[in-house]
């Protein structure tokens, strides 16, 4: 299945791999790989915590730059962009979850 999923977003955040690299690596895996014991909620919480950490690191580096404690502008910009991309990714995941929930609520039993 193509598109954004929680597992691909987790890999993008942790490994920095693109979707095509993730597909290639998943094709190369053996078929006897066991699934993770983590639930969807745990994976989502871990992803949110990771985004929060990136945001806090970015804020800290920006504060250091603003106060003159650091002069490494590229490091600050990279941290800010990582935090921005992670936040945008998390918002898209949230939107997909809300859309799925709304579709389930529309179903008649």
N, C-alpha and C positions, 0 to 999 in steps of 0.2 A: 504494500500500500504506500503510495507516494504521499508526501505532504508532511505537515508538522505534527508530531506526536510528542508525548511527554518523554518517551525514551530518547527520541532524537534530539529534543531540546536539552535533555540532561547531558547527552554526549557532546552536543555543540558547546555547552557551557564548560564542561570538564575537559574535553579533549581538543576542542577547537577544530573539529573536523567538519567538512562540508557534508551536505546530504549525499552527494555522489560518493564521497569517500566512505561514509557510513554504509551505503548500500553495497559497495565493493567489499568492505570488511565483513559484512553480514553474509555475503555469498561465500566468502572464504572460510567461514566458521564450519566446524563439523556439525553434523546433525544431532550428535548426542549431548550437546550443551544443555545443562539444566536451566530452567527458568529461575529468575530471582525470587527470593522469599519475601521481598518487599511488596507491600500492597500499593495500590494506586495512590491512596491518601499519603502514605509515607514518602513515595516518590515526589508527589506534589509539594509536600512540606519541605523536603530536602532541596527542591528546586527554588522554592521561595526563600529559604534560608541562604542559599548560594547567591541569589540576586541581591538580597539584603547585605550580605558581606561585600559584594562588589560595590554597591552603593556607598557603604560606609568607608571602604578603602578609598574610593574616589573622593568623597567628601574630605577625608583626612589629608590626602595629597593636595587637594585644592587649597585647604586651609594652610598647609605648610608653605605652599607657593605664595599665597597671599600675604603671609606674615614674614616672608623672606628667609625662612628656615631651609627652603629647598629652591634650587635654581634649575631643576631638571624638568623643563617644560614638556618634552616629548613623553616622559613617563606619566606625567599628569594627564596629558591629552589621551594617551592610550588607555589609562584607567577609566577616564570619563567616558570614552567611546565604548569600552567593554560594558560598563554599567548601563549605558544608554541602550545598547543592543540587547543586553540581557533583560532589561525592563520591557522593551518593545516585544521581545519574544514571549515573556511572561504574560503580557496583556493579550497577545494573540491566543495563547493557550487558554487564558481565562475566557475569551470570547468564544472559542470553540466549545469549551465546557458548558457555557451558558446556552449556546445554540443547541447542543445535544440535550440538555435538560429541558429546554422549551419544546423540542421535538418529542421527547418522551411524554411530556405533559399533554401534548395534543393527541396522543394515541388514546383510542377508546378501548376499554376492556370489555 
